[in-house]
Amino acid sequence: MIPDYVKDQIKERDIVSIIQDEGVELKREGSHYKCCCPFHGEKTPSFVVTPSRNMYHCFGCGRTGDAISFVMERRGMTFYEAVEHLARRLGIDYEKKEPTPEEKAAEFRRSQLMTVNKLASEWFIQRFKESPGAKEYVLKKRGIKAETAELFCIGYAPEKGGLKQYLTGLGWKEDVLLAAGLVKRNEDTGQVYDSFRHRIMFPVFWTSGYIAGFSGRYIGDKPGVPKYLNTGETELYRKKGILFG
């Protein structure tokens, strides 16, 4: 296992230098740096790096994160592989301990939950773009600018669902989706269904850029439906340890 102080030291280093060392050419614009996103094809630069926060965000594809998540995406590494890579490159020494089988299994499950949450967020964002009703509620009724909606990765969970079908179609097992809180199981029938329906979706990010869970605002008019619904307790989303607004 890698000590927490190693991860903390990496996050304190200059993210601009780290991204540039990965072969990305950044252009300074005021207090930010900008370039065409290295994760998706585009002609107009929408990838923004903010040194004061040591974070990046792409207004085109919605990717957000820190130096560790950037290297993970760029090199196709796991979290610990990226930390080890950056620690070596930045000259951060530490005593490496071999993780136990239980720790390896727990880390593998966490990586699964991170991945399905990311896929779910991308699916919600696409559904938002396709839903006139959702866009009218957010952009007109609530007065939120389109670029702000993109910045915060606002999405939409359709009233008829569809997320479970999409993710299982990609090969994900129901037990992973249940563990992530994206679906629920009816105790009487055993049927598995989408946790969020007819809701404006807000991903809840860790400071590292990974999605811990979601908060959904109901935009229907059925009585008795809670206005706000958050992801239940999961390995990633622990309400006592998360503050968002």
N, C-alpha and C positions, 0 to 999 in steps of 0.2 A: 504494500500500500504506500501511497505518497502522502507525506505529512501535509497538513493544511497550510502551514506557513509557506510551502513551496508554491501552492496555488495562489496564495495571497500576494507573494512577491511578483509572480508573473503578471497578475492583474494590475499591479502598480507600475509596471514598466510601460514605456511609451508605445501605445498601440500603432501609431503611425509608422514607426520604424519597423515594427514586427510585420505589418501588412506589406510594407515596401520590400522587406527582405523575402517575402513570398512571391516577388516578381510583379507586384501590382504598382502601377504608376499613379500616384495621387497628385492632384493639383490643389494648391491652397486657395480657398475663397473665404476671406475674413478669418473667423475663428474656427472654421471647419476645413476639411479636405474632401475632395470630390473626385469621382471617376466613373466610368461605365462599370456596371456591376460585374464582378468576376464570376458570379454564379449563374447568370442568365444573359442571353444575348440582348443587347440594346444599343441604340445609336446615340441617345441622349443620356448623359451621365445622371444617374439617380442614386448612386451609392455614396453615402455621406459618412465620414468619420469625424467624431467629436472628441478631440484630445482631452478636453476638460473632464469628460466622463469616461474616457477610455472605452468608448463604445462605437459600434458602427450600425448603420441602418440603411437598407435599400428601399427606396420608395416605389420601386418597380415590382420586386418579388416579395417584399415584406421581411426578408431575412434581417435579424437583429442579433447582436451579441458582443462578446468581448474577444480578446486575443485568442483565448483557448478555443472558443467556438469557431472562430475564423479558420484556424489551422485544421480543426476537425473537418470543416466543410471543404476547405481547399485541398487537403491531402487525403480525405476519406479515412481519417483516423478515428478511433474511439476516444473518449474523454481522457483516459489515462495515457494512451499513446501520445496524444497531443501535449499533455502536461510534461511527459518525459522528454519529448522532442524539444519543447521550448526551454525546459530546465537546462538541458545540455547546451542549447544554442546560446542561452543567456548567462551561462556559467553559474547556475544556482546549484550548489552541492547539497546533497541530502543522503541519508542512509535508506536505501530501498529495502522494504520488507515484502516477501512473497505473500500475496493474499491467500487466505484460506479458501477451500472450496465453497464455503458458505458466502464469503465476501465476494468471490467471483460470480456466484449465482445471483447475488443481490445486485451487483453492478450490471450484470447482463439484463436483468429485469428492468432496472432503472433506465438503461439505454433504450430498451423496447418502448417504455412509456414515453420517453422523450420523443422518439421517432413518430409514434402514432399521434401524439399531441400536435406535432408539427404538421403532419399530413392532414389532421382534422382541421387545423387552423387554415391551411391553404384551401381546403374544400369549403369551409365556411365563407372565406373571402370570395371565392368564385361564385358561390350561391348568392352572396350579397350583390355582386355585380350584375347578376342575372335577374334579380328580383326588383321590379318597379316599386312594390309596396315597401320593401325594406329600405330602399334608397330614399323614397319619399319621406319615410319616418325619420331617418337619420339626417339627411341633407336639408330637407325643407322644414319638417315639423320641429326638429331639435336644433336646426340651424348650424349643424356641424359642416365645416368645409370638407370638400372631397379629399384634399391633401392631408387633412387631419385624420380623416377616416383611414386613409392609407397608412399614415404614420403609426397609428395605434392598432393596425391590422384588424379593424372592425369587420365582422362577418355576419352571416345570417344562417340560422338553422331552420330549414323549411318546415312548414306545418306537417307535411306528410313524411318527414324524416328523409332517410336515404344515406346517412353517414355509415351506418352499420353495413349496409349492402356494398357501399363503395370500398370500405376498408377490408371486409372479408373477401371482396373480389380481388384485392391486391395480395391476398394470401395471409392476412392477419387472423389469428385465432380469436374466438370470442372471449377466452379467458384473459387475453391481454387487453382487449377493449373494456372488459369489466373492471380489470385492475386499474385502468386509466380513468375510470369514471365516465367514459364516453357513452356507454350503454348500461342498461339495467335489466335485471331479470325479474319477471313476474313470478312471485313465489307460488301462486296457485296453478298457473298454466305452464310455467317453465319457459315462456316465450321471452326472448331477448329483444329489446327495443331501444331506440335512441333516447338518451337522457334529456336532450334539448330539442324542443320543437317550437317553431314559430317564435323564435327569439333572436334579438340582436346580440351577437356574440362578441365578447371582449376577452382575448387571451390574457392570462395573468403570467407575466414573465418573471423569472428570477433575474437578478442583476447580471448574471452571466449570459442572458439572452435566451435561455431555454424556457419552454412553456410548462409551467407547473400545473395549470388547469384553466378553467374558463368560468366566466360569469355571464349569464344570459338574461336579457331583459325581455319579458313577454310583451308582444305588441298586438295580441288578440283581445277579444272582449268577452271570453268565456268566464263566467263567475267562478270563484273558488280557486282559480289558478294563481299561484304565487307570482308577484310581479318580477322578482329577481330570483334566480336559481344559480347556485354555484356548484362547482365540482365537489363531490363528496370527498371524504378523507381517503387519500391514496398515499403511495410511497413518495410521490412528488409534491402533492398538495396537502399540506398540514396547516389547518386554519390558524392554529396558535403560533405558527412560525412565519406567517405571511401577512404583510401589511401592504395594501394597494389602494389606489384611489384615482 
